[in-house]
Amino acid sequence: ACDINVEWTNIAQHYWKEAGVENKIDLHLAPAIETLEKLLNTGAKETFDFIFIDADKTNYISYYEMILPQLNQNGLIIADNVLFHGQVLEENITGKNAKAIAAFNEHIRTDIRIEHVLLTVRDGLMLIRKK
């Protein structure tokens, strides 16, 4: 898990322990882009079945492209906030985060390596399955 918020990760760690999974989760308290670059540049051949993206919106495409090669076939990525308060549906999208999410959604829409579906739950979840 990658996060930058000590308060939230302390809460998460409490529930990881309660669920008996604290030994299965490696927490990295640093910006996710830095953590991913460090992990992927070590030459480690880690692969994943599931990845959840809920981070700085301007880096969603970067996170996606960094982790997709590490995702197992039929693995799942869930990206949060893909409706970005409905702003991505506006004719003239303003704001850097809304523009970044709109670009991410388009990137996913045209990527032939995956199948995807948008769930209109809360602020939007994109379910992405690697072919």
Rosetta blueprint (number, residue, H / E / L):
1 A L
2 C E
3 D E
4 I L
5 N L
6 V H
7 E H
8 W H
9 T H
10 N H
11 I H
12 A H
13 Q H
14 H H
15 Y H
16 W H
17 K H
18 E H
19 A H
20 G L
21 V L
22 E H
23 N H
24 K H
25 I L
26 D L
27 L L
28 H E
29 L E
30 A L
31 P L
32 A H
33 I H
34 E H
35 T H
36 L H
37 E H
38 K H
39 L H
40 L H
41 N L
42 T L
43 G L
44 A L
45 K L
46 E L
47 T L
48 F E
49 D E
50 F E
51 I E
52 F E
53 I E
54 D L
55 A L
56 D L
57 K H
58 T H
59 N H
60 Y H
61 I H
62 S H
63 Y H
64 Y H
65 E H
66 M H
67 I H
68 L H
69 P H
70 Q H
71 L E
72 N E
73 Q E
74 N E
75 G E
76 L E
77 I E
78 I E
79 A E
80 D E
81 N L
82 V L
83 L L
84 F H
85 H H
86 G H
87 Q H
88 V H
89 L H
90 E L
91 E L
92 N L
93 I L
94 T L
95 G L
96 K H
97 N H
98 A H
99 K H
100 A H
101 I H
102 A H
103 A H
104 F H
105 N H
106 E H
107 H H
108 I H
109 R H
110 T L
111 D L
112 I L
113 R L
114 I E
115 E E
116 H E
117 V E
118 L E
119 L E
120 T L
121 V L
122 R L
123 D L
124 G L
125 L E
126 M E
127 L E
128 I E
129 R E
130 K E
131 K L
